[in-house]
Amino acid sequence: MSSAISTPRGEAEDLPLEPSLFRRTCARFATGITVVTVADESGQPHGMTVNSFSSVSLDPPLVLVSIDLRNAILAHFTEDSCFAINILAETQEHLSRQFSGPVRGRFQDVAWNPGLGGAPLLAGVLAQLQCRVDKQFPAGDHVLLIGEVQHARYCEGKPLVYFNSKYGQLG
Ligand SMILES: Cc1cc2nc3c(=O)[nH]c(=O)nc-3n(C[C@H](O)[C@H](O)[C@H](O)COP(=O)(O)O)c2cc1C
């Protein structure tokens, strides 16, 4: 497989599609940041930072996140698990870092309430979707997790933004 990239003079130059080129190219797509949360069978909270969130369908209301097969959180999803998608506000970069860092202590000093199925609803976020697992599809080294939205809420405010592997804010 190959790819084209524009040189400074604007000519297209063919390059092999190396993983780093693929990653850097996809990083030019600006996203928000979410923390996806779930409770395990004993009610323990789990969460991880995710920017692969996308809305999929209005009727029924479906959303999608793509989770790396290596991520420990996948073990806590069953066929009918509930999970929450917490969309971070511009002041919550620390939560994105905390929930992509060491698993131990991810919920330390984090205010949250249990939502549907016990999935943690983080305090102070910009928006929240509570979902029930609809389908899970293997896709390469990831799993596409489709959720049917059961509850949605949002606040006024601005999102935390991720672009070119850096955090930012809307101007
Ligand atoms: C900004 C950002 C976005 C991320 N988005 C995703 C994502 O969409 N899917 C994914 O599997 N991992 C994503 N990650 C990486 C996971 O957060 C990280 O691998 C995970 O928290 C590791 O958890 P584990 O140790 O419980 O397996 C992202 C990390 C960051 C910093």
The ligand as an SDF file (V2000), in Angstrom:
LIG
                    3D

 31 33  0  0  0  0  0  0  0  0999 V2000
   -6.1240   11.6130   23.5580 C   0  0  0  0  0  0  0  0  0  0  0  0
   -6.1780   10.1180   23.6190 C   0  0  0  0  0  0  0  0  0  0  0  0
   -7.1360    9.4310   22.8920 C   0  0  0  0  0  0  0  0  0  0  0  0
   -7.2100    8.0310   22.9360 C   0  0  0  0  0  0  0  0  0  0  0  0
   -8.1600    7.3880   22.2060 N   0  0  0  0  0  0  0  0  0  0  0  0
   -8.2060    6.0300   22.2170 C   0  0  0  0  0  0  0  0  0  0  0  0
   -9.2100    5.3360   21.4750 C   0  0  0  0  0  0  0  0  0  0  0  0
  -10.0410    5.9210   20.7920 O   0  0  0  0  0  0  0  0  0  0  0  0
   -9.2090    3.9810   21.5350 N   0  0  0  0  0  0  0  0  0  0  0  0
   -8.2860    3.2780   22.2610 C   0  0  0  0  0  0  0  0  0  0  0  0
   -8.3410    2.0480   22.2790 O   0  0  0  0  0  0  0  0  0  0  0  0
   -7.3420    3.9120   22.9970 N   0  0  0  0  0  0  0  0  0  0  0  0
   -7.2840    5.2720   22.9960 C   0  0  0  0  0  0  0  0  0  0  0  0
   -6.3500    5.9220   23.7350 N   0  0  0  0  0  0  0  0  0  0  0  0
   -5.3790    5.1430   24.5250 C   0  0  0  0  0  0  0  0  0  0  0  0
   -6.0190    4.6450   25.8160 C   0  0  0  0  0  0  0  0  0  0  0  0
   -6.5680    5.6980   26.5960 O   0  0  0  0  0  0  0  0  0  0  0  0
   -4.9820    3.8770   26.6380 C   0  0  0  0  0  0  0  0  0  0  0  0
   -4.3270    2.9500   25.8380 O   0  0  0  0  0  0  0  0  0  0  0  0
   -5.7080    3.1340   27.7000 C   0  0  0  0  0  0  0  0  0  0  0  0
   -6.1440    4.0300   28.6840 O   0  0  0  0  0  0  0  0  0  0  0  0
   -4.8850    2.0370   28.2980 C   0  0  0  0  0  0  0  0  0  0  0  0
   -5.7200    1.4130   29.2350 O   0  0  0  0  0  0  0  0  0  0  0  0
   -5.4240    0.0080   29.9080 P   0  0  0  0  0  0  0  0  0  0  0  0
   -4.0750    0.1700   30.5340 O   0  0  0  0  0  0  0  0  0  0  0  0
   -6.5610   -0.1100   30.8450 O   0  0  0  0  0  0  0  0  0  0  0  0
   -5.4450   -1.0500   28.8710 O   0  0  0  0  0  0  0  0  0  0  0  0
   -6.2760    7.3130   23.7300 C   0  0  0  0  0  0  0  0  0  0  0  0
   -5.3360    8.0220   24.4990 C   0  0  0  0  0  0  0  0  0  0  0  0
   -5.2890    9.3920   24.4460 C   0  0  0  0  0  0  0  0  0  0  0  0
   -4.2730   10.1360   25.2780 C   0  0  0  0  0  0  0  0  0  0  0  0
  1  2  1  0
  2  3  1  0
  2 30  2  0
  3  4  2  0
  4  5  1  0
  4 28  1  0
  5  6  2  0
  6  7  1  0
  6 13  1  0
  7  8  2  0
  7  9  1  0
  9 10  1  0
 10 11  2  0
 10 12  1  0
 12 13  2  0
 13 14  1  0
 14 15  1  0
 14 28  1  0
 15 16  1  0
 16 17  1  0
 16 18  1  0
 18 19  1  0
 18 20  1  0
 20 21  1  0
 20 22  1  0
 22 23  1  0
 23 24  1  0
 24 25  2  0
 24 26  1  0
 24 27  1  0
 28 29  2  0
 29 30  1  0
 30 31  1  0
M  END
$$$$
